[in-house]
Amino acid sequence: MAKKDQKAEAAREKDREKWMARLQVRLAMQPGADRAVVLQAVKELTAHYAETGEHPRTAFGDPDAYAVQVAARLVPAERAARARRHNTVVDALDSVSRGAGDIAGL
């Protein structure tokens, strides 16, 4: 393989790795998504890549949007709803705490 081809292949591989890393981060941020969900998505994508050689951006599009789709498919609806409720409560408590700190001059 010529050096130019090796560099191009290395650049494609780096881009694929960046896409996968972005997906993993965005997926982990989805309500109810846990390590098992992220690992399942990575396993599916790795298998697809091994089978087709197709770049994930070509196959699945934007990693942020795809993370939302994967979460909708792999995270049980009740767990996602519970996580959203929990996040709402935590955000409200955090807001109250910050407000109290502002009042107290902390």
C-alpha positions in Angstrom: 0.0 0.0 0.0 1.4 3.4 -1.0 2.1 6.0 1.7 -0.7 8.2 0.4 -3.2 5.3 0.7 -2.0 4.5 4.2 -2.4 8.1 5.2 -5.9 8.3 3.7 -6.9 5.0 5.4 -5.5 6.3 8.8 -7.5 9.5 8.4 -10.7 7.5 7.6 -10.1 5.3 10.7 -9.5 8.3 12.9 -12.7 9.9 11.7 -14.6 6.6 12.3 -13.2 6.5 15.8 -14.2 10.1 16.5 -17.7 9.4 15.2 -18.0 6.3 17.5 -16.7 8.3 20.5 -19.2 11.1 19.9 -22.0 8.5 19.7 -21.0 6.9 22.9 -20.9 10.2 24.8 -24.2 11.3 23.4 -25.8 8.0 24.0 -24.6 7.9 27.6 -26.3 11.3 28.1 -29.7 9.9 27.0 -32.2 9.4 29.8 -32.0 5.8 31.1 -29.1 4.8 29.0 -26.5 2.8 30.9 -23.2 1.1 30.2 -25.0 -2.0 28.8 -26.9 0.2 26.2 -23.8 1.9 25.1 -21.9 -1.4 24.8 -24.8 -2.9 22.8 -24.8 0.0 20.4 -21.0 -0.2 20.0 -21.2 -4.0 19.4 -23.9 -3.5 16.7 -22.0 -0.8 15.0 -18.7 -2.7 15.1 -20.4 -5.7 13.5 -22.0 -3.5 10.8 -18.6 -2.0 10.0 -16.8 -5.4 10.0 -19.5 -6.7 7.6 -19.8 -3.8 5.2 -16.8 -1.5 5.8 -19.2 1.3 5.5 -18.4 4.5 7.5 -20.9 4.9 10.3 -21.7 8.5 9.2 -22.7 7.1 5.8 -24.7 4.3 7.3 -26.3 6.1 10.3 -25.8 9.8 9.8 -25.1 12.3 12.6 -23.9 10.6 15.8 -26.0 13.0 18.0 -29.2 12.2 16.1 -28.3 8.5 15.9 -27.8 8.4 19.7 -31.4 9.5 20.2 -32.6 6.8 17.8 -30.5 4.1 19.6 -31.7 5.2 23.0 -35.4 5.0 21.8 -34.7 1.5 20.6 -32.6 0.1 23.4 -33.7 1.9 26.5 -36.9 0.6 28.0 -39.6 3.3 27.9 -40.3 3.1 31.6 -36.6 3.4 32.5 -36.2 6.4 30.2 -39.3 8.1 31.7 -38.1 7.4 35.3 -34.7 8.9 34.4 -36.3 12.0 32.9 -38.5 12.5 36.1 -35.4 12.0 38.2 -33.4 14.5 36.2 -36.2 17.1 36.5 -36.3 16.7 40.3 -32.5 16.9 40.5 -32.4 20.0 38.3 -35.1 21.7 40.4 -33.3 21.0 43.6 -30.1 22.2 42.1 -31.8 25.4 41.0 -33.2 26.0 44.5 -29.8 25.3 46.0 -28.1 27.8 43.7 -30.8 30.4 44.5 -30.3 29.8 48.3 -26.6 30.2 47.8 -27.1 33.5 46.0 -29.4 34.8 48.7 -26.9 33.8 51.4 -24.0 35.3 49.5 -22.3 31.9 49.1 
